[in-house]
Amino acid sequence: MVATGPLTNIALALLLEPRLPRLLRRLVVMGGAVEHPGNITAVAEANIAMDPEAAALVLAAGFPVTLVPLDTTMATWWTADDVARIAAHGTPLTDLLTGVLAHYLDFYARQGGAGGCPLHDPTAAVVAVDPSVVTRTRTVPVGVELAPGPSRGMLLVDRRPFAVPDPAAPVTEVVLAADRDRVTGQLLDALLR
């Protein structure tokens, strides 16, 4: 299963079916920020921050989770050249995508982006289909800050090299980097096929 938004629906499904973590082979979640700044606050990413209680419940439930945070998705960009290649294809799908991407490119250009836009949800989808695109991971317990205030929705990841994790705590595979060229190439190939 690939989750590309707040984890509310998965948390509700878990409450209805507590065996759900054992029924899924893997849950890939696009969300959070570990070493990268947040995109909704200084430390929180939008998907996690929109429903941090749901995210905390899902991450603690024992799902075999692969988390694809902003650390990875902000480094997997389509450039303006990639978007031009999509536009040149001229199918109804690529015409629609080009129109949507024009707004996305404009948004990131105003934010100081380097002539492109990050592929948040598509990167998570590629990681789900082809985990070999991942170049750096860390498997650790991951919590979510639930207290009111500016850190609400922040991922709690103990990155200390000497930390001794609780062996009973569920762990999450956190994707910290992926091969940008392979991710964007697979997406372009799928679209232009």
VENZIJO-V664935 format. One record per pair of residues at least 4 apart in sequence whose C-alpha atoms are under 6 Angstrom apart, sorted by the first residue. I is the first residue (numbers start at 1). J is the second residue. If there is no record, write none. Layout:
# VENZIJO-V664935
I&J + I&J
This chain:
# VENZIJO-V664935
1&27 + 2&27 + 2&28 + 2&29 + 3&29 + 4&30 + 4&121 + 5&47 + 6&47 + 6&48 + 6&51 + 7&54 + 7&55 + 8&54 + 11&54 + 11&58 + 13&17 + 14&18 + 14&20 + 21&62 + 21&63 + 26&64 + 26&65 + 27&65 + 28&65 + 28&66 + 28&67 + 29&67 + 29&68 + 30&68 + 30&69 + 30&124 + 31&47 + 31&48 + 31&69 + 32&45 + 32&48 + 32&69 + 33&38 + 33&45 + 33&69 + 33&70 + 36&71 + 37&42 + 37&43 + 38&42 + 38&43 + 38&44 + 38&45 + 39&45 + 40&44 + 40&45 + 40&46 + 43&154 + 44&49 + 44&153 + 44&154 + 45&49 + 46&50 + 48&52 + 48&55 + 48&153 + 49&153 + 52&153 + 56&143 + 56&144 + 60&170 + 62&170 + 65&172 + 66&173 + 66&174 + 67&174 + 68&124 + 68&175 + 70&74 + 71&176 + 72&176 + 72&177 + 73&119 + 73&120 + 74&118 + 76&118 + 76&119 + 76&180 + 77&117 + 77&118 + 77&119 + 78&82 + 78&116 + 78&117 + 79&115 + 79&116 + 80&115 + 80&116 + 86&94 + 87&98 + 90&95 + 91&95 + 94&98 + 97&101 + 101&105 + 105&116 + 105&117 + 108&113 + 109&113 + 119&123 + 126&130 + 127&131 + 133&178 + 133&179 + 134&178 + 135&177 + 135&178 + 136&176 + 136&177 + 137&174 + 137&175 + 137&176 + 138&173 + 138&174 + 139&172 + 139&173 + 139&174 + 140&171 + 140&172 + 141&170 + 141&171 + 141&172 + 142&156 + 142&157 + 143&155 + 143&156 + 144&153 + 144&154 + 144&155 + 144&156 + 145&152 + 145&153 + 145&154 + 146&152 + 147&152 + 148&152 + 181&185 + 182&186 + 185&189 + 188&192 + 189&193
